[in-house]
Amino acid sequence: MRWWSLSTTGHSAVALPRHSRGRPLAVALLSLSALLAGCATDGRTGATTPPDPSGHYPVTVRNCGREVTFDRAPGRVYLGFQSAAELFFGLGLGERAIAQIKPVDPPLPEQAADFERVPDESPDSYVPVGKEQMFGLRPDLLLAYVNSEYGGPDQLAPGLATVDDLQAIGARVYALVCPEDTPVRTGFTYRALTDLGVIFDVEDEAARVVESMKARVAEVRRRVAGRTPVPVFYYYGGEGPIMTGTRDAFVDEVIGLAGGVNVFGDVGGGRRGFLDVSQERVAATDPAVFLVGASPNDDRDVQAKTDYLYRTFPRMRASRDRRTALTYDTANTPGLRFVDVVEDLARTLHPDAFDPEPGAPPTTTSGER
């Protein structure tokens, strides 16, 4: 990345050409003014920086109905919910992060060093620090997952810095999911990666990550093509009511990509597509597979949720056949991990579709990439 600075205390050291020394002082000042006119101003400090010599900046992206302009690549980035942080680290931008919301899931192995280095500055895994503490961190970008992280209508805690608050200190806001984005879809991942590529001048790397993810999804779609979709019940938690995902939930698309059909995919409603339903309503369905939302690092949680489903709905095919797949919070949002769930769920739904093809080299599992 290209960083440029011009000390305001060094302006008097600008040398004038020898032939101009006899000219009026006004000419000298005019020359200096012309030099400074091309400089960008940092809204936080008032310091000036010369324009980017690569010609990449300034750049403008559209996000959540706003035009967001960057005169240079941000260098003090506060990272929102973990899926946003993982996109950022996945583009090799970790050195630009100053703080993050506390991770909810174990980091990806290749990103462990980034998560270890960047301080957790948040009260929990879903809310950033309050406005005054945010100001004290002096970010120039808040990379948010959703607007509840910057005082929007979905706000989860009072006292957060808003877009206007952050703009007042020279910071920008970019969110993976906007308030009007219903349903939430996997394509928001590609949109965010592409925009981050523009913002940080890493467009080639962003395109590489996008194409790699799309290729993995396309391979799953190729293997399950023409097969009868398998009914799936997504269980987030609760015993009465039970929380699941509707057609407006991110997980609904993930199930479809894997060759399944969400048993509650014919209804909508609820925040981000989540819906509370009764045990009786669940019992009226007959899924062949349970997709359980649980922490991948908490075997007891996985076991407890699985046991509850088998015990409560013993007549369902999923219970009789003991067919369960797993998902978790950072995979239930736009980000790097949803492709892992698509691949793993597809293998559970259509195991024969992943038998070695004649003449094909051995394949790796999603955990071996």
C-alpha positions in Angstrom: 0.0 0.0 0.0 1.1 3.5 -0.6 1.4 6.0 2.2 2.4 9.6 1.9 2.9 12.3 4.4 3.9 16.0 4.4 4.8 17.6 7.6 3.1 20.9 8.1 6.2 22.1 10.0 8.3 21.4 6.9 6.5 23.8 4.5 9.1 26.5 5.1 11.8 24.1 3.8 10.4 24.1 0.3 13.2 25.5 -1.9 12.4 28.0 -4.6 14.2 27.9 -8.0 17.3 30.1 -8.1 15.9 32.3 -10.8 12.8 33.1 -8.7 14.6 34.4 -5.7 14.4 38.0 -6.9 10.7 37.9 -7.5 8.1 39.3 -5.2 7.2 37.2 -2.1 3.7 36.8 -3.5 5.0 34.7 -6.4 6.7 32.4 -4.0 3.6 32.0 -1.9 1.6 31.3 -5.0 3.9 28.5 -5.9 3.7 27.0 -2.5 -0.1 27.3 -2.6 -0.2 25.5 -5.9 1.9 22.7 -4.4 -0.4 22.3 -1.4 -3.6 22.5 -3.4 -3.1 19.0 -4.7 -2.9 17.6 -1.2 -5.6 15.7 0.6 -6.6 16.6 4.1 -7.0 14.1 6.9 -10.2 15.0 8.7 -8.9 13.5 12.0 -5.7 15.4 12.3 -5.8 18.2 9.8 -2.5 17.0 8.3 -2.1 17.1 4.5 -0.9 14.3 2.2 0.1 14.5 -1.4 -2.2 12.8 -4.0 -1.6 9.1 -4.7 1.1 8.9 -7.5 -0.3 5.6 -8.7 -3.5 7.3 -9.9 -5.7 4.8 -8.0 -7.1 7.4 -5.6 -9.5 9.0 -4.9 -12.0 6.1 -5.2 -15.7 6.0 -4.5 -17.9 3.0 -3.7 -21.6 2.9 -3.0 -22.6 1.4 0.3 -26.0 1.3 2.0 -27.3 4.2 -0.2 -24.3 6.4 0.4 -21.4 7.4 -1.8 -18.2 6.7 0.2 -15.0 8.3 -1.0 -11.5 7.4 0.0 -8.5 9.7 -0.8 -6.1 6.9 0.2 -6.2 3.4 1.7 -7.4 3.4 5.3 -4.7 2.6 7.8 -6.6 2.5 11.1 -9.5 0.1 10.6 -11.9 -1.0 13.4 -13.3 -4.5 12.4 -16.9 -5.4 13.1 -18.4 -8.9 13.6 -16.0 -11.7 12.9 -17.2 -12.5 9.3 -16.2 -8.9 8.3 -12.8 -9.3 10.0 -12.2 -12.5 8.2 -12.9 -10.9 4.8 -10.4 -8.2 5.7 -7.7 -10.6 6.9 -8.4 -12.8 3.9 -7.2 -10.0 1.6 -3.9 -9.7 3.5 -4.9 -6.4 5.1 -4.3 -7.4 8.8 -1.6 -4.8 9.4 -4.1 -2.0 8.9 -6.5 -3.2 11.7 -6.3 -1.4 15.1 -9.1 -3.2 16.9 -11.9 -5.7 16.4 -15.2 -6.9 17.9 -14.5 -10.0 20.0 -14.5 -13.1 17.8 -17.4 -15.5 18.4 -15.8 -18.6 16.7 -12.3 -20.0 16.6 -10.3 -18.1 14.0 -9.4 -19.8 10.7 -5.9 -21.3 11.1 -4.4 -19.1 8.4 -5.8 -16.0 10.2 -4.9 -17.0 13.8 -1.9 -14.6 13.9 -4.0 -11.6 12.7 -6.7 -12.3 15.3 -4.1 -12.7 18.0 -2.4 -9.4 17.1 -5.4 -7.2 16.8 -6.9 -6.2 20.2 -10.5 -7.2 21.1 -12.1 -3.8 21.7 -15.8 -4.6 22.4 -18.1 -5.6 25.2 -19.1 -8.8 23.4 -19.0 -10.6 20.1 -21.8 -8.5 18.5 -21.4 -4.9 19.6 -18.4 -2.5 19.2 -17.2 -0.1 21.8 -19.2 3.0 22.6 -18.8 6.3 20.9 -16.3 7.9 23.2 -14.0 4.8 23.3 -14.3 4.6 19.5 -13.2 8.2 19.1 -10.2 7.4 21.4 -9.1 4.6 19.0 -9.0 7.2 16.1 -10.2 4.8 13.3 -10.3 6.0 9.7 -12.7 3.2 8.7 -15.3 1.1 10.5 -15.7 -2.1 8.6 -19.0 -3.3 10.0 -21.1 -6.4 9.4 -24.5 -4.7 9.8 -25.9 -1.3 10.9 -26.4 -2.4 14.5 -22.7 -1.8 14.9 -22.9 1.9 14.1 -26.1 3.0 15.8 -28.6 2.1 13.1 -32.2 1.1 13.5 -31.1 -2.4 14.4 -29.0 -1.1 17.2 -28.2 -3.7 19.9 -26.7 -1.3 22.4 -27.0 2.5 23.1 -24.2 5.0 22.8 -22.6 3.7 19.6 -20.9 6.1 17.1 -23.1 6.7 14.1 -22.1 7.4 10.5 -22.3 11.1 11.1 -20.3 10.8 14.4 -17.5 8.9 12.6 -17.5 11.3 9.6 -17.0 14.1 12.0 -13.6 12.6 13.0 -12.7 11.8 9.4 -13.7 8.1 9.5 -15.7 6.2 6.9 -18.2 3.4 7.4 -18.6 0.4 5.1 -21.1 -2.4 6.0 -21.4 -5.9 4.6 -25.1 -6.0 5.0 -27.3 -2.8 4.7 -30.6 -2.2 6.4 -32.6 -2.7 3.2 -30.8 -5.9 2.4 -33.6 -8.5 2.9 -33.1 -11.3 2.3 -29.4 -11.5 3.2 -27.7 -13.4 0.4 -24.3 -15.1 -0.3 -23.6 -12.6 -3.1 -23.1 -9.9 -0.5 -19.7 -11.6 0.2 -18.6 -11.0 -3.4 -19.9 -7.4 -3.3 -17.9 -6.6 -0.2 -14.7 -8.3 -1.4 -14.9 -6.4 -4.7 -15.4 -3.0 -2.9 -12.6 -3.7 -0.4 -10.4 -4.5 -3.4 -11.1 -1.0 -4.7 -10.8 0.8 -1.3 -7.5 -0.8 -0.5 -6.1 -1.1 -4.1 -5.9 -4.9 -3.9 -8.4 -5.6 -6.7 -6.4 -8.5 -8.1 -6.4 -10.3 -4.8 -10.0 -9.6 -4.2 -10.9 -11.0 -7.6 -8.8 -14.1 -6.9 -10.7 -14.8 -3.6 -14.1 -14.2 -5.2 -13.4 -16.5 -8.2 -12.0 -19.2 -5.8 -15.2 -19.1 -3.7 -17.5 -19.1 -6.8 -15.6 -22.0 -8.3 -16.1 -24.1 -5.1 -19.8 -23.4 -5.1 -20.1 -24.1 -8.8 -18.4 -27.5 -8.2 -21.0 -28.4 -5.6 -23.8 -27.2 -7.9 -22.4 -29.4 -10.7 -22.4 -32.5 -8.5 -25.9 -32.1 -7.1 -27.5 -31.0 -10.4 -30.5 -33.0 -11.3 -30.9 -34.7 -7.9 -34.0 -34.4 -5.9 -33.6 -31.7 -3.2 -33.4 -33.1 0.3 -35.7 -31.5 3.0 -33.6 -29.8 5.8 -34.7 -28.4 9.1 -32.3 -25.6 10.3 -32.2 -25.5 14.1 -30.7 -22.4 15.7 -31.8 -23.1 19.2 -34.6 -23.0 21.8 -37.0 -25.7 23.0 -40.3 -23.8 22.8 -40.5 -21.7 20.9 -37.8 -23.0 18.5 -35.8 -20.6 16.3 -35.3 -21.5 12.7 -34.7 -19.8 9.3 -37.3 -18.7 6.7 -36.9 -18.0 3.0 -35.4 -14.6 4.0 -32.6 -16.1 6.0 -29.0 -16.5 4.8 -29.1 -20.2 5.6 -32.0 -20.8 3.3 -29.8 -20.0 0.3 -27.0 -22.1 1.7 -29.3 -25.1 2.0 -30.5 -24.6 -1.6 -26.9 -24.4 -2.9 -26.1 -27.6 -1.2 -28.9 -29.5 -2.9 -31.5 -29.2 -0.1 -34.8 -27.5 0.5 -35.6 -25.6 3.7 -38.7 -27.0 5.3 -39.6 -23.5 6.4 -38.5 -21.9 3.1 -42.1 -21.2 2.1 -42.6 -18.6 4.9 -40.9 -15.3 5.6 -40.6 -12.9 8.5 -38.5 -12.2 11.5 -35.3 -10.1 11.8 -32.9 -11.2 9.1 -35.2 -14.1 8.3 -35.2 -15.8 11.7 -38.5 -17.1 13.0 -39.8 -18.6 16.3 -42.0 -21.6 15.7 -43.7 -24.1 18.1 -42.7 -27.7 18.5 -46.0 -28.7 16.9 -45.2 -26.7 13.8 -41.8 -28.3 13.5 -43.3 -31.8 14.1 -45.6 -31.3 11.1 -42.5 -31.3 8.8 -40.4 -34.3 8.0 -36.8 -33.3 7.3 -34.3 -35.9 6.2 -31.4 -33.9 7.7 -31.1 -31.6 10.7 -28.8 -28.6 10.1 -27.7 -27.6 13.6 -26.4 -24.2 14.5 -23.7 -24.6 17.2 -20.2 -23.5 18.0 -17.7 -25.7 16.2 -15.5 -25.5 19.3 -18.2 -26.6 21.7 -18.9 -30.3 21.5 -21.3 -30.2 24.4 -23.5 -27.6 22.7 -23.5 -29.7 19.5 -24.4 -32.9 21.4 -27.1 -31.2 23.5 -28.8 -29.7 20.5 -28.6 -32.9 18.5 -29.9 -35.0 21.5 -32.8 -32.6 21.9 -33.9 -33.0 18.2 -33.6 -36.8 18.3 -35.5 -37.0 21.6 -38.2 -34.5 20.7 -38.9 -35.5 17.1 -38.1 -39.3 17.1 -40.4 -40.0 14.1 -38.6 -37.7 11.7 -36.4 -39.3 9.1 -33.5 -37.2 10.3 -33.9 -38.7 13.8 -34.4 -42.2 12.6 -31.3 -42.1 10.3 -29.2 -39.9 12.6 -28.4 -37.5 9.8 -27.1 -34.1 11.1 -24.9 -31.4 9.6 -23.5 -28.4 11.4 -23.3 -24.6 10.8 -22.4 -21.7 13.1 -22.6 -17.9 13.5 -19.7 -16.9 11.2 -20.9 -19.2 8.5 -24.5 -17.9 8.7 -23.5 -14.5 7.4 -21.8 -13.2 4.3 -18.1 -14.0 4.7 -15.5 -16.6 3.8 -17.0 -19.6 5.7 -20.4 -20.2 4.1 -18.7 -22.2 1.3 -17.4 -24.7 3.8 -21.0 -25.3 5.0 -22.3 -25.6 1.4 -19.7 -28.3 0.7 -20.1 -30.2 4.0 -23.9 -30.1 3.9 -24.0 -31.2 0.2 -21.9 -34.3 1.2 -24.4 -35.1 3.9 -27.4 -34.6 1.6 -26.0 -36.3 -1.5 -23.0 -38.5 -0.4 -23.0 -40.5 -3.6 -22.6 -37.2 -5.6 -19.1 -37.0 -4.1 -17.9 -40.5 -4.9 -14.7 -40.3 -6.9 -15.4 -39.8 -10.6 -13.8 -42.2 -13.1 -10.2 -41.0 -13.8 -10.5 -38.1 -11.3 -7.6 -37.4 -8.9 -8.3 -37.8 -5.2 -10.2 -34.9 -3.7 -9.6 -33.1 -0.4 -12.2 -32.3 2.3 -13.1 -28.7 3.1 -10.8 -28.9 6.2 -7.8 -29.7 4.1 -7.6 -26.7 1.9 
